[in-house]
Amino acid sequence: MLDSQRRVAAFLDEKDLHAPPAYRLLDLTAEVGELAADATTSSKYGSDPDALSVQRDELGDALFALLALAEELDIDAGAALDESLRKYETRIEDEGLPGSGE
């Protein structure tokens, strides 16, 4: 398990902030939307990609929401990340590209 996930789990326990996974997923979606809003505004709707920026605290909020979702689903975020990295590595080795091609 990622140390960050342990920290989030302890925080949820300490503050009695556990919530159903569906709520956590909605929260994650909202936080990623805030990142997208920052990116959209800073890059002038993509017309100036070099100006793109997001607020560090907003990225932190999205990470918290993702790790809280993993915790509520009883998924080891570190193991999930390792699995994803292996998947991308295989795709790159087999197809030369990281995307799924779908």
C-alpha positions as CSV (number, residue, x, y, z in Angstrom):
1,M,0.0,0.0,0.0
2,L,1.2,3.5,-0.8
3,D,2.3,5.6,2.2
4,S,0.0,8.3,0.9
5,Q,-3.0,5.9,1.0
6,R,-2.2,5.0,4.6
7,R,-2.1,8.7,5.5
8,V,-5.5,9.2,3.8
9,A,-6.9,6.1,5.5
10,A,-5.8,7.4,8.9
11,F,-7.2,10.8,8.2
12,L,-10.6,9.3,7.2
13,D,-10.6,7.2,10.4
14,E,-9.5,10.0,12.7
15,K,-12.0,12.5,11.3
16,D,-14.8,9.9,10.8
17,L,-15.0,10.9,7.1
18,H,-15.7,7.5,5.6
19,A,-18.3,7.6,2.8
20,P,-19.8,5.2,0.3
21,P,-17.7,4.6,-2.9
22,A,-20.3,6.2,-5.1
23,Y,-19.9,9.5,-3.2
24,R,-16.1,9.2,-3.3
25,L,-16.3,8.7,-7.1
26,L,-18.4,11.8,-7.5
27,D,-16.0,13.7,-5.4
28,L,-13.1,12.5,-7.5
29,T,-14.9,13.6,-10.7
30,A,-15.6,17.0,-9.2
31,E,-11.9,17.5,-8.2
32,V,-10.7,16.4,-11.7
33,G,-13.2,18.9,-13.1
34,E,-11.6,21.6,-11.1
35,L,-8.2,20.7,-12.5
36,A,-9.7,20.8,-16.0
37,A,-11.2,24.2,-15.3
38,D,-7.7,25.5,-14.2
39,A,-6.2,24.0,-17.4
40,T,-8.9,25.4,-19.6
41,T,-8.7,28.9,-18.2
42,S,-4.9,29.1,-18.0
43,S,-4.4,27.8,-21.6
44,K,-7.1,30.0,-23.0
45,Y,-9.2,27.0,-23.9
46,G,-6.2,25.2,-25.3
47,S,-5.1,27.9,-27.7
48,D,-1.9,28.6,-25.6
49,P,-0.9,25.1,-24.3
50,D,2.5,26.4,-23.0
51,A,0.5,28.6,-20.5
52,L,-1.3,25.6,-19.0
53,S,-1.2,25.5,-15.3
54,V,-3.1,23.9,-12.4
55,Q,-3.1,24.8,-8.8
56,R,-1.0,22.4,-6.6
57,D,-3.8,22.3,-3.9
58,E,-6.3,21.3,-6.6
59,L,-4.0,18.5,-7.7
60,G,-3.7,17.5,-4.0
61,D,-7.5,17.5,-3.7
62,A,-7.8,15.1,-6.7
63,L,-5.1,12.8,-5.2
64,F,-6.9,12.8,-1.8
65,A,-10.2,11.9,-3.6
66,L,-8.6,9.1,-5.6
67,L,-6.9,7.6,-2.6
68,A,-10.0,7.9,-0.5
69,L,-11.9,6.1,-3.2
70,A,-9.3,3.3,-3.3
71,E,-9.6,3.1,0.5
72,E,-13.4,2.8,0.4
73,L,-13.2,0.2,-2.3
74,D,-10.5,-1.7,-0.3
75,I,-8.1,-1.5,-3.3
76,D,-4.4,-1.2,-2.7
77,A,-3.6,1.9,-4.7
78,G,0.1,0.9,-5.0
79,A,-0.8,-2.5,-6.4
80,A,-3.2,-0.9,-8.8
81,L,-0.5,1.5,-10.0
82,D,2.0,-1.3,-10.4
83,E,-0.5,-3.2,-12.5
84,S,-1.2,-0.2,-14.6
85,L,2.5,0.5,-15.2
86,R,3.0,-3.2,-16.3
87,K,0.0,-2.8,-18.7
88,Y,1.5,0.3,-20.3
89,E,4.9,-1.3,-20.5
90,T,3.5,-4.3,-22.3
91,R,1.6,-2.1,-24.7
92,I,4.7,-0.1,-25.5
93,E,6.7,-3.2,-26.0
94,D,4.0,-5.0,-28.1
95,E,2.5,-2.1,-30.1
96,G,5.0,0.8,-29.7
97,L,2.3,3.0,-28.2
98,P,0.9,3.3,-24.6
99,G,-2.7,3.6,-25.7
100,S,-5.1,0.7,-25.8
101,G,-6.0,1.4,-29.4
102,E,-9.7,1.5,-28.6
